[in-house]
Amino acid sequence: MSRALILLRRRVVGSIFVLMIVIIGTFLLLEAAPGDAVDAYVVATGGDAGMIELLRHRWGLDQSELTRLATYLWALLHLDLGQSVTFSRPIRDVIVERLPNTLLLMGSATALSFGLGSLLGIYAGARPGSARDRLLSIGSLALYAVPGFWFGLLLIVVFAVNLRWLPIGGIETLASDKTGLDRAADIATHLVLPVSALGFIYLALYLRMMRAGMAEAWRQDFVLATLARGLSRPRIVLAHVARNALLPLVTMLGLQSAQMLGGSVVVESVFSVPGLGRLAQEAVAARDTPLLLGIILVSAVLVIVINLLVDIAYALLDPRVGANEAGA
Amino acid sequence: MSGFTISRRKLLAGSAMLLASAAMPISGWTQTPKKGGRLVLAADSEPRNLNPAIVASNGVFFISSKIVETLAEASYEGKDGLAPRLALSWEGAADGLSVTFKLRVGVKWHDGQPFTSADVAFSALQIWKPLQNLGRTVFKDLAAVETPDSLTAVFKFAKPTPFQLIRNALPALSSVVPKHIYEIGKIEDNPANNAPIGTGPFKFGEYKPGQYYRLTKNNDYWGKDEPYLDEIIYQVLPDRTSAASALEAEEIQLAAFSAVPLADLDRISKVPGLKVISKGYEGLTYQLVVEINHRRKELADLKVRQAIAHAIDKDFVVKTVFLGYAATATGPVPKNDPQFYTADVPNYAFDVAKANALLDEAGYKKGPDGKRFTLRLLPAPYFNETKQFGDYLRQALAAIGIDAQLVNNDSAAHIKAVYTDHAFDLAVGPPVFRGDPAISTTILVQSGIPSGVPFSNQGGYKNDALDALIAKASETLDSAARTDLYKEFQKQVAADLPLINVAEWSFISVARETVGNIANNPRWAVSNWADTYLES
């Protein structure tokens, strides 16, 4: 347990620096983009010089960049994410409203790609080089090569428009007043297509990794030893070969969480899921700097926490990890 | 069934059929409207402020026009193209210094308070004039609003103001909000800006960000038996392709404002149970315009501008970029405007040889590489069609030896580059014609506008004769004389080409055949929908 604690301490200290860099970097990047929130706003409304000046003043955009960054950081120290220019609401509320949807989508998609991916990987890796291995490898690579938005649209056309088995988008039935289990089932139905679109694409990674790890393990001496001991084939595959190939997948899980956040931007738009990814895209288009900073901050914290959990799990799973630090 | 779905070919068949259908409203083939039901439709954006009195824009009207009403609405049949809403009559004084509105009797706000002339006075003086994006210009000389009784409002102007302009501005600029709600606190921060309270047929229900807006029936609406619908739900569908799929899957019943891309219309018009409607947007005409930076010495030369006008094949643009859902333009007023349009202006036929000759004459000979000079071309990113026309224009200019380099920006960056930084040579813009040239059209060519004002002359164009003409029209009170001045305005713009008008287009609605009373006024998508109904 002490190894996990040491890891935790090191990570928290490191994370604060990472977050500072992320915030300042994002702020400068968005400042470098031409046009500000008022420019983005008047696209839909137009307006005369006086009105535009008034808006810049009201939204604090007539202050210097440094002043705005300092104000933002000062508020952040007090755990205040500020006010969204586009929504005229506190950013904390806007994000809290959307975060569960993205977490649900990402979590389910990760579970799908990790679970199904590693299972299929075991199936393929049980007999490397066999016909089923080749078929699965090619199939999963083809899926991986498909652009996310296109795969999503394909799913919509087939399952929502033609077969009408599943809803076309959204997170739940509109204004349905459902509660409790009914609502949970409703949300689950709505998640099937977006989760498939996001999950099936990343499935290939886990499948390939599992398969490659197992192919490698088959050549190891200890596997030869299990064969010599006359263990049953399923037992060798599951308890010895697959188990050894599993560790890198756990690392991958952590890395993938960041990728999934990126992928959710597209999938959330295609399936009209009100999540963080879509919000980020809207924040960029509207030049809503504080909102985007808030989203990136939350995402960064999310990725850091997931990776921390992965590291802890890793340390617990593999006695070699963190042994040095514990000794030092 | 298919007899009512309008195919593209039929639309192209000519204006005769369109005129015929205008004379026989679509409601003609339906029986008496049914009561009840929930209309679900696509919305592609979520406006930050839903108060149409502050933000007079189509995105806001689309939702809030059902909740907050204007003094008058546009109409196909009504006198001067208007139908009464909160005002029953309007009359301008001969001296142009006052306009008298008689208001509707027995109208109640959604919170039960009576609607009176005090609300009109408050909206006009405290919101339209100082805060509204368009009202700040049109109502700039409004000095006072007198309320001799609770149903009469008299607008008093400091300077003579053409009654024609005020009349034409009514449908978009005269949203009335309740004084008793807005007189407390700062108007810009009022919670009613996000949950509007009005007099309209529908009340604001709820808003789930990223998901939907819900409007519910106003049982105390002044219109007899209206509204027919129980509920309107705007489903937020940010992806361009979702509206068509949602219509096909019967999850929504209506997609307005061309939420279904033009390229999909041909296919979707063949889906049983769906109809494609190109009517109901005549009052919201967008103009495809080439904006010109006259600071570039080549472009300051009229011959070069004429050459560019000759290089553009307008028919091809209408056919290829707009797939026929547009009309070619002759000048700064669209052809479908009933009051001001004149065809009697200099024309620029598609003629590459003539364009080349004009450029030679202007002294810009082709270099050894076949190029005369290089320009930056910035197409506005707001519509697919403005971007596609940018690609077309680049090729059209290449044919006359002008090397146009495309600069693609997102919306905010485009606005900054063109209207603040002037970092363009040519730009493609979609200004809106709002029923009167003085609202948002003359500003496109007038000089003396500070930099940073979007959709205005930021190309450094200055023409004293044109400025004088615009100034004269703005103070001409007689409607006929004023109309003549704007006809002259069109002639001068087409002759001197401060900008080049290429095409005019509007939007398309796609709806299930069960939705009745669609497109029965020229601003239908942004009108109150009191008479819209569902058959089943």
Interface residues (C-beta under 8 A of the other chain):
Chain A: A33 P34 G35 D36 A37 D39 A40 Y41 V42 V43 A44 T45 G46 G47 D48 A49 G50 M51 I52 R58 V85 T86 F87 S88 V94 E97 R98 L153 I156 V157 A160 V161 R164 P167 I168 G169 G170 I171 L174 A175 S269 V270 S272 V273 P274 G275 R278 L279 E282 A285 A286 R287
Chain B: V40 S45 P47 R48 N49 V55 A56 S57 N58 G59 L131 N133 L134 R136 T137 E188 N193 N194 G205 E206 K208 P209 G210 Q211 Y212 R214 E231 I233 Q235 V236 L237 P238 D239 T241 S242 S245 A246 E248 A249 E251 Y382 N409 D410 S411 A412 A413 H414 I415 K416 A417 T420 D421 S440 I449 P450 G452 V453 P454 F455
